[in-house]
Amino acid sequence: AARHEGCHAVGNSTPKPIRVTAHARGYLARRGFSHADVEETVRSSAWMPARGSRLETSKDLPLNDFCNATRYTIQRVGVILVDEPGEIVIITALTYFS
């Protein structure tokens, strides 16, 4: 699939604001990611087409933490978004640990 040339391109001095929907905010603590994790993923990773007008992106972030007595060193943050004319809307975000 082709890369979406969105506002996250390197060198864009005025990036669009990112709005996290209430649905996505509800998962912040439960899925173990932060607004900063989502913003870093959206601004620094290639966007790929997803279902409908949605786009998806993901990024592996370094991690050194335990969950259920297992140490994890990588946190993959996956984001589903919509690139609106005036903002980037985060529909949901997922995390995978390894």
N, C-alpha and C positions, 0 to 999 in steps of 0.2 A: 504494500500500500504506500501511497505517496505521503511524504511529509507535508503537514499543513504549515504554511508560512504565516504564523500568527505574530502577535505583538511581542512574543517572547524572544524574538530574534536578537542576537548579540548586537550591541551598539545602539539599541533603541533607548534614547535618553528620556523618553516620557512613556513608560509602560502603562498599559491600561490598569485600572484598579481591579483587584480580585475580590469578588463577593462570594462568600461561602453561604450556601443555603442553610436554612434551619435543619433540613434533613441531614446534610453533611456535618453540621456543627454537633448534632446529636450523637455522632459517632466519634468525635474527637477523643474522648477519654476511653470509651469502650474498645476502640480499635487501635489505640496507642499511637496516635500521630498528633502533631500540633499544626496550628495555622502556618507557622514558619516552614514546617516540612512540606506542606501543600504548596506554599508559595515558591519554595526552592525547586520543587519538582516541576511546577508549571512553567517557571521562568527559564529553566536551564535544560529541559528535555524536549525532544522532538514530539510533536503531536501527530497522532494517527487517526484516521476516520474510525468512528464507532457507529452504533445504530442511529439512524435518523440524522439529525443535524448535530449530534454530539461528537465529541472528540475524546481521545484517551491518551494518557501519557503515564510513564512510570519512571522511577529512579531508585537506585540502590543507595541507601544512606548508611554510613558507618554506625554501628551500635555496639555497646558492650553492656548487656543487661541480661537478667534472668527472668524467665517466665515459666511457671510450673516446674521449677528446679532444673531447667535447661538453660544453658548460656547461649545467647544469640549474638552474632557479630554483624549481621546485615539486616537492615529493615528496608524492604521494598515498599515504597509508597506508590500506589496506583490511583490515578485521578480521572474521573469522568467529568468533562466540562463542556460548556457551550461558549463559543467565541462570539459575543454580542458586539455591536458596533462601539459601545461606550465602556464595556467592562467584560471581564472574564467571569463567568458564573460557574462555580464549583457545584456540581450536582451531587456527587458522592466521592468518597475516598476510601480506599482499602489498604490494609497493611498485611504484609507477609514477612515472616521472620525466618532467618536461616543462620 
